[in-house]
Amino acid sequence: MAATALLLPTTSAVAEPAGERTPTSAQQRADKPSRPPALPRHIDGGAWPTSHVQGAAIDEREGVVYWSFTQMLVKTDLDGNVLGTVTGLTGHLGDLDFNEKDGRVYGSLEYKAEEAFYIAIFDGDKVDRVGMDAETDGVMTTVYLPEVVEDFTADMDGDGTFDGDTANTADHRYGSSGIDGVAFGPAADQGKGKAKGKQVLRVAYGIYAHKDRIDNDNQVLLEYDVSGWRRYERPLAQDAPHRSGPREVRNKYFVFTGNTTYGVQNLEYDEASGNWFLAVYEGTKPSYPNYSLFVVDGDRPPYEAVVRGQAEPELGDHLTLLPEGQYDPASSTFGWTFDASYGLVSVGNGYFYGASGGPVTEDGVRKQTGALDLYRWTGETPTPFERVG
């Protein structure tokens, strides 16, 4: 059954009556005139014998959705009809984003035991049947990220031993557990008019939840220029992970949010507001409010400051949270309550898809479902999204 499409309405500018309060920037964004794309209010991603849905990306021009189910990529149309799948992944496929520049889908891919972290790049046009193999069917290449590996494997206590994939250790620089969130958008150092500036890929660290250290209280965002990445791309042989990737990052940014559980699960740039959305699993430190959604202010330029909690003093470039939503004066952090950890996709004019999923059993087989529902950004506190329909 076809999904019901919604024609997003345009709005007209209205003069503010004398004496009324000036609207917040969130309200101004919500009231902006908008173009009217026709989008379904609900998209079903199916049920699959994998782990939970971890991210989604939409190619609006072609009318297709790409879903990450952690060990599988699923491609559907906007009515939820399955067009193809990519299987055979033994690592963790995370958040996805669609690159309009080259028409491909980029996602985070982790092999922690092998100390290998990649951006997986899928040629969506070639994903045309169910059961395609990630290694042998020529639909996926990968780019290795040395910066992530260096931080993940850092021997921070100096005992000569890397303690591996565990939160209960002093190792892992910045508390890094790998990578999850990915998103394309303008470079942070472009200043005003940034939406027309250099297009970059931001990659967000996973961050271990650990109550007894303070160097894991930032989100860490790497910024890459992917325009020359084809020279690094290699097919992935999972029994012999390659090490082909850029030695340097374009920029490395820190965002103070307080510790979260596994860092930024979903990262998304919203062109309408110029802001970056960070969806997380809530943190566990009682000294923080432990919001589930943070927004980086796209109008504030990066600033240099001491990186929190490092044994040796370290300066780093920091980004600023949008000063809206809930505010915790003790930690001086802003945030909202909204669970977008399974997926968040900006589709313009203040509209977003939020992902949800859960376990089901079909014919005795345990599976995980995925779905996208359409929301409108309102900026209201504590929950800033309103479901459409």
DRENSE-533723 format. One record per residue (C-alpha): residue number from 1; x, y, z. Coordinates in steps of 0.02 Angstrom, whole numbers, plus 32768, in hexadecimal, padded with zeros to 4 digits. Example, Ala and Ser with C-alpha at 12.3 -4.5 7.8 and 13.67 -1.06 7.14 Angstrom:
    n    px    py    pz
    1  8267  7F1F  8186
    2  82AC  7FCB  8165
END
This chain:
    n    px    py    pz
    1  8000  8000  8000
    2  8047  80A9  7FCE
    3  8075  8121  8059
    4  800F  81C0  806B
    5  806F  8254  8027
    6  806C  82FD  807B
    7  8077  839F  801B
    8  80D7  8410  8091
    9  8080  84B9  8096
   10  80CF  855F  8070
   11  80BF  85EA  80EF
   12  80B2  86A5  80DB
   13  8117  8725  813A
   14  80AB  8781  81BA
   15  80D9  8828  8206
   16  80F9  881B  82C2
   17  8077  887B  8327
   18  80BC  8909  838C
   19  80F2  88DC  843A
   20  8103  8820  841A
   21  81A1  87C3  844B
   22  8222  87AA  83C2
   23  821B  86F2  8390
   24  82AC  867F  83B7
   25  8315  8640  8326
   26  82BF  8597  8338
   27  8215  85EB  8320
   28  8257  8650  828E
   29  8294  85B1  823A
   30  81ED  855C  8259
   31  8192  85F1  820A
   32  8202  85FD  8170
   33  81AC  85F5  80C6
   34  81C7  8548  807D
   35  81C5  84F0  7FD8
   36  8141  8465  7FD3
   37  8191  83BA  7FB2
   38  811B  8325  7FB2
   39  815A  82A9  8033
   40  8107  8214  8087
   41  80E2  8227  813E
   42  811B  8175  8162
   43  8197  8103  810A
   44  81A8  804B  8139
   45  8257  8004  812F
   46  8223  7F4F  814B
   47  825E  7ECD  81C8
   48  8309  7E7A  81BB
   49  836B  7DF4  821A
   50  83EE  7E71  8253
   51  8410  7EE9  82E0
   52  83A7  7F87  82F0
   53  8394  8010  826E
   54  8427  8088  8284
   55  840C  810F  8202
   56  83B9  8144  8160
   57  83DA  81B2  80CA
   58  8365  81EE  8042
   59  8387  8212  7F8B
   60  82F3  8284  7F6D
   61  8316  8297  7EB3
   62  830A  81DB  7E95
   63  8287  81C0  7F1C
   64  82E7  813A  7F7A
   65  8317  811A  802F
   66  83B5  80C4  806D
   67  83AD  8070  8117
   68  843A  8034  8186
   69  840D  7F99  81EB
   70  84BE  7F8C  8232
   71  84EB  7EEF  81CE
   72  8486  7F17  8132
   73  845D  7FA7  80BD
   74  83A8  7FA9  8082
   75  8367  8010  7FF0
   76  82AE  8037  7FDF
   77  8241  80B2  7F82
   78  81D9  8133  7FDF
   79  8149  80B7  7FEA
   80  81B7  803B  8047
   81  81CA  7FC2  7FB6
   82  8272  7F6A  7FC2
   83  82E2  7F8D  7F2C
   84  8380  7F37  7F68
   85  83EE  7F07  7FFA
   86  84A8  7EFB  801B
   87  84D7  7E6F  8093
   88  8571  7E17  80D4
   89  85B0  7E9F  8148
   90  8601  7E5D  81E6
   91  862B  7F08  822D
   92  85B6  7F90  826E
   93  8565  7FFB  81E8
   94  852B  809C  823B
   95  84DF  8141  8207
   96  84C8  8169  814D
   97  84C2  8205  80E2
   98  84A5  8224  802A
   99  8528  8289  7FCC
  100  84CF  82F1  7F49
  101  8577  831B  7EF8
  102  859B  8269  7EBE
  103  84F4  8212  7ED9
  104  8539  8191  7F53
  105  8510  815E  8006
  106  8593  8170  808E
  107  858D  8115  8135
  108  85FA  80F1  81CB
  109  863F  8040  81D5
  110  869B  7FF8  826B
  111  8709  7F60  8287
  112  8743  7F7D  8339
  113  879A  7ED6  8352
  114  8802  7EF8  82B6
  115  881F  7FAE  82EB
  116  87D8  7FE5  8243
  117  875B  8071  8226
  118  8719  80A3  817C
  119  86A1  810C  811B
  120  863E  8092  80B1
  121  8607  80DA  800A
  122  8576  8087  7FAF
  123  854C  80A1  7EF8
  124  8491  80A4  7F0F
  125  846B  8097  7E55
  126  84BC  7FEB  7E55
  127  8455  7FAB  7EE8
  128  83CE  7F5C  7E7E
  129  83A5  7EB4  7ECD
  130  8391  7E61  7F76
  131  8428  7E06  7FBD
  132  84B8  7E62  7F6A
  133  8560  7E43  7FBE
  134  85C2  7ED4  8008
  135  866A  7E87  7FD7
  136  864C  7E36  7F2E
  137  85C1  7E91  7ED2
  138  861D  7F35  7EB2
  139  859F  7FA4  7F0C
  140  860B  7FDD  7FA0
  141  86B7  8029  7FB8
  142  8708  8061  8059
  143  877F  80E8  8096
  144  87E8  80CA  8132
  145  87EE  8151  81B9
  146  8899  8151  8212
  147  886A  81E1  8285
  148  87DD  817B  82D1
  149  884D  80E4  82E9
  150  88D3  814B  8340
  151  8857  8192  83BD
  152  87FC  80EE  83D9
  153  889D  808D  83FB
  154  88F5  8113  8463
  155  894A  80CE  84FF
  156  8915  815C  8570
  157  8951  8113  8615
  158  89FE  80EE  85CF
  159  8A05  803B  860B
  160  8A3B  7FFB  8561
  161  899A  7F9A  8545
  162  8902  7FCB  84DF
  163  886A  7F8A  853C
  164  87FB  7F6D  84A5
  165  8742  7F89  848A
  166  870C  7FB4  853A
  167  86D0  804F  8593
  168  871B  8019  8639
  169  87C9  805B  8616
  170  882D  80FB  8611
  171  885E  80D6  855C
  172  880C  811F  84C0
  173  8836  81D7  84A4
  174  879C  8244  84C7
  175  8742  81A3  84F9
  176  8737  8172  8441
  177  86D9  80D2  841D
  178  86E1  80E5  835F
  179  8669  8140  82EB
  180  85AE  814B  82CC
  181  8560  81EE  828D
  182  8588  822D  81DD
  183  8543  82C1  817C
  184  856C  8334  80EB
  185  8564  83F0  80FE
  186  85C9  8490  80F2
  187  8672  849E  8145
  188  866C  84F3  81EF
  189  86F8  856D  81C6
  190  8699  85BC  8134
  191  8644  8641  81A0
  192  85A5  8699  8169
  193  855B  865E  80C6
  194  859E  85B3  80F3
  195  8514  8555  8098
  196  856C  8580  7FF4
  197  8619  8558  8038
  198  8684  84BD  8031
  199  8622  841B  803F
  200  866D  83A2  80BD
  201  8645  82FE  8110
  202  863C  8302  81CD
  203  865A  8261  822C
  204  862A  8257  82E4
  205  8682  81EB  8364
  206  862C  816C  83CD
  207  8657  8196  8482
  208  8659  8117  850F
  209  85EC  8137  85A6
  210  8664  813E  863A
  211  8636  819E  86D8
  212  86E5  81AA  8721
  213  873D  820E  8699
  214  871E  82BC  8654
  215  877B  82B2  85AF
  216  86E1  825F  8562
  217  866D  82F4  857C
  218  8681  8338  84CB
  219  863A  82FB  8429
  220  86C4  82ED  83A7
  221  86A1  8317  82F0
  222  871E  82F9  8265
  223  870C  835D  81C5
  224  8744  8314  811D
  225  874C  8356  806C
  226  8715  82BC  800A
  227  872B  8308  7F5C
  228  87CF  82AA  7F44
  229  87A2  820B  7F9F
  230  8794  8199  7F08
  231  8850  817E  7F10
  232  8839  8131  7FBD
  233  879F  80C7  7F99
  234  87B7  800B  7F9F
  235  8740  7F77  7F9E
  236  8736  7F30  804D
  237  8780  7E85  8072
  238  8743  7E66  8123
  239  87C4  7DDE  8145
  240  8850  7E57  8115
  241  8819  7F0B  813B
  242  8876  7F8B  80D1
  243  88C7  802A  8111
  244  88AA  80A1  807F
  245  886D  814B  80B9
  246  889A  8201  80D9
  247  8922  821E  8159
  248  88DF  82C9  8188
  249  8833  830D  81B1
  250  87FB  83B5  8170
  251  87C5  83E9  821F
  252  87A3  8399  82C8
  253  871E  83E8  8336
  254  86E7  83D1  83E9
  255  8636  83F3  8428
  256  861B  83F8  84E4
  257  8579  839C  850E
  258  85A7  8334  85A4
  259  85C7  827B  8590
  260  854C  8214  8529
  261  853C  8159  850D
  262  8598  812E  846C
  263  85A1  81E1  8430
  264  8543  8225  8399
  265  84D8  8199  8354
  266  848F  8205  82CA
  267  84D7  82A6  8284
  268  8473  8313  820D
  269  848B  83BC  81B9
  270  83ED  8423  819E
  271  83FC  849E  810F
  272  8361  8500  8144
  273  83AE  8534  81EA
  274  8466  851E  81C2
  275  8478  84B6  8261
  276  84BD  8409  8286
  277  8452  838D  82E8
  278  84A3  830F  835F
  279  8432  827F  8394
  280  8478  8218  8424
  281  8452  8191  84A1
  282  8440  81EB  8546
  283  84D7  81F6  85B7
  284  84E4  81AE  8667
  285  8547  8231  86C7
  286  84D8  827D  8750
  287  8531  8324  8740
  288  84E3  8341  8693
  289  842F  8352  8658
  290  844D  82C6  85D9
  291  83E9  830A  8548
  292  83C9  8298  84B2
  293  83D8  831E  842B
  294  8456  83AA  8416
  295  8462  842D  838D
  296  8503  8481  8357
  297  84EC  8538  8329
  298  851F  8548  8273
  299  852F  8606  8282
  300  85B6  8600  8307
  301  8668  85EC  82C5
  302  86DE  856F  8317
  303  8743  85AF  83AA
  304  87E4  856F  83F5
  305  87E3  8530  84A8
  306  8836  84B1  8519
  307  87F5  8402  84F7
  308  87A3  83C0  8594
  309  87FA  833F  8601
  310  889D  8320  85A5
  311  8937  82EC  8609
  312  89A1  835E  859D
  313  8954  8409  8579
  314  8908  8408  84CC
  315  88B7  8492  8467
  316  882C  8466  83F0
  317  87A7  84B6  8383
  318  86FB  84B5  83D4
  319  864A  84CD  8393
  320  85BA  851D  83F2
  321  8512  84D5  8420
  322  8479  8535  83E4
  323  8441  859E  847B
  324  838D  855F  8476
  325  8328  84D2  84C1
  326  8345  8494  8571
  327  83D4  84E7  85CD
  328  8437  849D  865C
  329  8493  852B  86B6
  330  8503  84B4  8719
  331  8555  8471  867A
  332  8526  8503  8608
  333  84DF  848C  8586
  334  8446  8499  8517
  335  83E2  8408  84D1
  336  833B  83B5  84B2
  337  82E0  8314  84D7
  338  82C1  82B4  8436
  339  82FA  8206  8406
  340  8346  820A  8358
  341  83CE  818C  837F
  342  838F  8113  82F9
  343  838F  8196  826F
  344  8370  824D  8246
  345  835F  828F  8194
  346  8346  8346  8167
  347  82D7  835D  80CE
  348  82CF  841A  80CA
  349  8264  84A9  8108
  350  826A  8470  81BD
  351  822D  83BF  8198
  352  8289  8322  81CE
  353  8271  8268  81CE
  354  828E  8211  8274
  355  82B1  8157  8277
  356  826A  80D4  82EB
  357  8279  8019  82F8
  358  8265  7F82  8366
  359  8269  7EC5  836F
  360  81E8  7E53  831E
  361  81DD  7D98  8302
  362  81A6  7D5B  8256
  363  8195  7CA1  8234
  364  8200  7C7E  82CB
  365  828B  7CF4  8293
  366  82BE  7D86  8300
  367  82C8  7E26  8299
  368  82D7  7EE2  82AC
  369  8261  7F5F  825C
  370  8286  800D  821C
  371  8215  809F  81F1
  372  821E  8159  81CD
  373  819A  81D6  8206
  374  818F  828B  81CF
  375  81A8  8313  8251
  376  81A8  83D1  8250
  377  8229  8431  82B3
  378  81D5  84A7  832F
  379  8264  84CB  83A6
  380  81EE  84B4  8439
  381  8231  847F  84E3
  382  824C  83F7  8515
  383  821A  839C  8473
  384  8245  83FF  83D6
  385  81F2  8391  8351
  386  813A  837E  8329
  387  8102  82E3  82CC
  388  80A5  830A  822B
  389  7FFC  82B9  8213
END
